[in-house]
Amino acid sequence: MGKIKLKTRKAAAKRFKRTGTGKLKHRCQNRAHLAKFKSTKQKRHLKKNRTLSRAANRILEQQIPN
């Protein structure tokens, strides 16, 4: 028997990208609306991409196999 080919979850593939070392990066949440109530510092820090935590990385490894 051959190996089962895993399907990619397209919703996850649109939101997460792999780095060169294999970690998953994503955009920060809470930046889309209600920005006038947030400080300039908070909005500036939300611009940057973040890498996933170890626990979330395990879950998404199954959804994004490549």
N, C-alpha and C positions, 0 to 999 in steps of 0.2 A: 504494500500500500504506500502511496505517495503522501507527501505532506499536504495538509489542507491549506489552500491559499486564503489568507485573511483579507477581508474587504476593509477599505478605509472608510471611516465615518466622515462624510463630506462636511458636515457642520463643524467638526473638530479641525479638519484640515484647513478650513478657511480662517480659523481663529488662531492657530498655533503654527509656528515655523520651527524647524530644527536649526540649531547653531552648528558650528563646525565640529564641536566636541560631542554632539548628539543630544544636548539638552533641548528642551522645548521652551521657546520664548513666546510671550503674548503681550498685547497692549493692556494698559491699566484700565480698570473700570472706573466709574463715577466721574467721567469727564464729559459725557455727552450733553447733559443739560443741567440747569440750575447752577450755572457757573458763577453768577453774580454773588452767590452766598458763600463761595469758596474764596480763600485767600489766594493772592498771587503766587505765594510759595507753594501752596498745595497744588494749584493748577500746573505750575512749572514741573513739579516732581511727577505729576501724572502723565506728562508727555513721554517719559522714557519707557522703554520696553523692559519687562521683567522676565526672569526665568521662573519656571514652576518649582513648587516645593517637591520634596522627595515623594511624599504621599500622593500628590496629584499626578506626579510624573508616572508612577506605577499604573494608575488607572488609564491614563492617556496612551501609554505604550501599546495597549491592546487596541485602542481606537485608531491610532496612526501607526501602523506596523512598519512602514518604510523609514 
